[in-house]
């Protein structure tokens, strides 16, 4: 079943948004690498891979539905941050933007009565809930630990972040 033009355009926008997220997370990883926070950098690199996997899933789905994939120019990602907390606040804002886009895409699929796209998007809806929750928890930990002896606590949190599989 061929995608309608609106859904194809929205799915293409989502492919590009996922790539943009990977691009932003890679800039965040570089920020951490430059500060010898390898655990945070590793966590961000895992995010890069996850976002690229999301992009690929949507890419594959577009072709499955006889659509055409289009790539857009990427904007330069934010690379300068004042703190670890700011990095994750930027990450959360981006995840919230992605969540809003997926919800809009889901609504467009529902309005178009394209149940295939609706079903396909359920994975991404659940994934975004998890993404936002995870980043919010990290912000909470950074905020809590920053109130204490931040250098030691940041080191411990960096180690925890580096244990991500």
N, C-alpha and C positions, 0 to 999 in steps of 0.2 A: 504494500500500500504506500503510495507516494505521499510524502509530507506536503502539507499546504505551504505556501510561500511564507506566511507569517511565522509558522513554527520552525521552518527551516532557517529563517533569519535569526530567530531567537536562540535556536540550538547552536548556530554558528557563533553568535555573540557569547554564548556560554563556553564554547570551546576556547575562545579567545580570553575570556575572563579567567578560566582555569590556568591558562598559560601565563597570563599576567600575574596571577597569584604565585605561581612557581617562580617567576622572575623576581617578584617582591621578596619572597622567602629566601631566595638565593642572595639577594642584597643584604638581608638580615643576617644570614649565615656569615657573609663576609665581614659584616660589622663585628660579630662575635669573634670570628677568627682573629681579627685585628686587635682584639683585646685579650687574647689568650683564654677565651671562654669556649673551649672546644666542645664541652657538653651541650651548651646552648646552640653552637654551630651545628653539631650533629643532629640535634632535634629539628632545627630548621631545614637541614638537608633532607631529612626524612619527609618533612612537609613538602619540599620541592617534588620529590618522587611521587607522593600521594596526589598532588595537584596535577602532575603530568599524566598519571594514571586516569584521573577523572576526565581530563581533556581527551585522552585516547578513547575512553568508553563512549563519550558523546560523539566523537569523530566516527567511530565504528557504527554507532547507531544511525547517524545521518546517512551513511552509505547503505546500511541495511534497508533504509526506507527510501532508497533511490534519490537521495539528495546530493547536493554539492557542498563541499567544505570550502570555506573562505577564511583566509587569515588576514588579520588587521595589523597595523603597526602598533608596536608596544611603546608605551610611555616609559621614560626613565623612572625606575623605582626610587623610592625614598631610601637613602643610604646613610644619612647622618641622624643620629639619635642622641638624646641627652642622658638616657639611662636604659637599663634592661626593661624596666617597667614600660617606658615609652615604646620600645620595640613591640612588646606584646599588646599594648593598647592599639597600635597601628595594625597589628595582625588581627585583632578582634574587630576593628572597624572594617577591615577588608572582608573578613568572614561574614560579617553582617550584611555587607553589600552583596556578596555572593548569595547568601540566603535569600535576600529580597529578590534577586534576579531569578533564582530557581522557583520561588513562589509565583512570580509573575509568569514564568514559563508554564508552570503547572496550571495556573488559572487560564492561560491562553489555550492550553491543551484541552482543558475541561470545557471551555466555551466552544471550541471547535469540535467537541465530541470525539477527540482523538484519544481513545482509551489506551492505545499502545504507548503513546508518549506519556500519558499519565502514569501508567504502570512502570515504565522505564524510570521516571523521575523519583519514584518512591525511595529508591536507594539514596539518591542525592539529598532528599529532604531529611532522612534519618542521619546521613553523614554530616550535614550542616549542623544539626542539633548537637551532635557529638563534638564537632569542631569548636563551636562557640562555647560549649560547656568546658572543654579542656583548656582553652585559652583563658577563660574567665578564672578558672581555678589557679592557673599559673600566675595571673595578675594578683589574685588574692594572696598567694604564697609570697610573691615578690614584695607586695605591700607589707605583709606581716613581718617578713624577715628584714626588710629595710628599716623597720622601726627599732631593731636591735643592733647587734654588731654586724653591720652589713657586709664587710669583707669576708668574714668567716662564713656567714650564712649564704652569701652569694656563691662562694666556692662549693659549699655542700649542695646547694640547689643546682649548680652547674654539673656536678657529678651525677645527680639524679636525672637531669635532663639527658645526659650522655648515655644513660642506660636504655633509652628507647630502642626498641627493636625495629 
